[in-house]
Amino acid sequence: MLGLMQDTPLTTNWIFTRAQQYFRDKPIATRTVTGIERSTLGDTLTDAQRVAGWLDDVGISPEGRVGTFAWNTARHLALYFAIPGSGRVMHTINIRYFADQLVYTVNHAEDEAVFVDRSLLPLFLQHLPRLETVRHVVVMDDGADAEIPDSDAYDNINIVLWSDVIDHATPMDFSDRVTDERQGAAICYTTGTTGNPKGVFYTHRSTWLHSNATMSSAAFGLAESDRVLPVVPMFHANAWGLAYAAGLAGASMVMPGPDLSPAAIVDLLEQERVTVTAGVPTIWMGMLPLLEGRDLSALRIILCGGSAVPRALSEAYREKVGLPIMQAWGMTETSPIATAAVIRSEVADLDDDGLADIRSMVGLPPPGVELRIVDADTREALPWDGKTSGELEASGPWVARQYYRTDEPGEQFAADGWLRTGDVATVSELGYVRLVDRTKDLVKSGGEWISSVDLENQLMGHPKVAEAAVIAVPHPKWMERPLACVVVKDGEQVTREEVLDFLSQRLSKWQLPDDVVFIDEVPKTSVGKFSKKTLRDRFVDYRLPSA
């Protein structure tokens, strides 16, 4: 027997309507090339309606894909509502992809139009001749002096300015524009798998549910009183959901624009009295030396994800600004929030060291996400005892079940549909997840597995180490042994022997790296994670002293 409750579609237009009715006067600050632009959420939503009308006016297909190639700005936020709100699919193009990856994703998504920040126009135009389906390019002027080509500079491609779109388009009424909450809303591509980037295809329903979850105390508790600065790019898993969540909660927003330098971010945090901010570990590492004398007392959450947060980094923030880093975990495939390191009442009275240990985990899943760890060979579920490790799998209404334009789910998904994350983890009796490593980054030494993540956390606890990554190197006796790639802090000096001695006081002998190499910087992926593939390629022929 079915119940008798109203069946209202959960869509981005529902978020739009709520934001427009209750929060239209909420401020948005966007830093551009020329300074701070101030607007309101209402201004952004009005722009969204005009952009949506323009998509109709120029004949973009009813379910066509529309790309964005842009920084975090109020205009980009308008596109978050305009494109899916009109019934089309937003494709946030990763501006840091290699050329072939970028071209592949645009052609695979079959983008018909792309909105481009003027400061990124020279980069985008390099690829335009190879983009097979793009027929319209809209340039969003962020104060850069990049030359804008004439509208007829490219065959069969219409190039227009954002101002022309906003000034002349008829605003769209979003009422009943999207009636099926299962309709696609956005595509984000991920390079976390083998081969070409894979498209994760979010629905309106998954977007609404994910946004709602971020407002709960099981995640970030995002509220109307917050001022949110997403350092995480809007092309990275939809800015971790913060763009929609802020609109749903009624939070004010601070958009960093093109300058993501540590100095620029800390300026914004202080000047705009930001309460919630989010970014990958490399952002917070770079900011750490700049915190002295800064008033960041408004902050209540420094959210960090993308890769494991070194305990030393989180504790350094607790000491300098009175607030530790809050770790979260997820993937593009999980929209992305799948866990958050909230403190349960059972552990709230632990001492500082105990709480730091809790914060070193990636946390608990919010309502809506189910997790399990399984044996790599048998695929049997493993116990939650905080010791047994296995591959982490996820399921839930905002977790992908298949990649875009594929014939079947494929090896990334278990036989019963759960997402195979590729992370190895333990789970405590209380449900706290601790990441041990990526399956492909574990070091198999003889019959034992060595966690590169544990080694990296210990290395970055050394007072003279800025950052470090650990990779597996072939060994004739042990199959593989760890090699530590270390970046020394500016103005400091440290030797291989000092590093190994530091580790020997914290780890078993068999876990110690066989060698330490010093590098200028750890290479990063397009979303700021450590690129261990690059390091493995660089040291492919490296011979360990013990070999």
Secondary structure, 3 states (H helix, E strand, C coil): CCCCCCCCCCCHHHHHHHHHHHCCCCEEEEECCCCEEEEEHHHHHHHHHHHHHHHHHCCCCCCCEEEEECCCCHHHHHHHHHHHHCCCEEEECCCCCCHHHHHHHHHHHCEEEEEEEHHHHHHHHHHHHHCCCCCEEEEECCCCCCCCCCCCCCCCCEEEEHHHHHHHCCCCCCCCCCCCCCCEEEEEEECCCCCCCEEEEEEHHHHHHHHHHHCCCCCCCCCCCCEEEECCCCCCHHHHCHHHHHHHHCCEEEECCCCCCHHHHHHHHHHCCCCEEEECHHHHHHHHHHCCCCCCCCCCEEEECCCCCCHHHHHHHHHHHCCCEEEEEECHHHCCEEEECCCCHHHCCCCHHHHHHHHCCCEECCCCCEEEEECCCCCCECCCCCCCCEEEEEECCCCCCCCCCCCCCCCCECCCCCEEEEEEEEECCCCCEEEEEECCCCEEECCEEECHHHHHHHHCCCCCEEEEEEEEEEECCCEEEEEEEEEECCCCCCCHHHHHHHHHCCCCHHHCCCEEEECCCCCECCCCCECHHHHHHHCCCCCCCCC
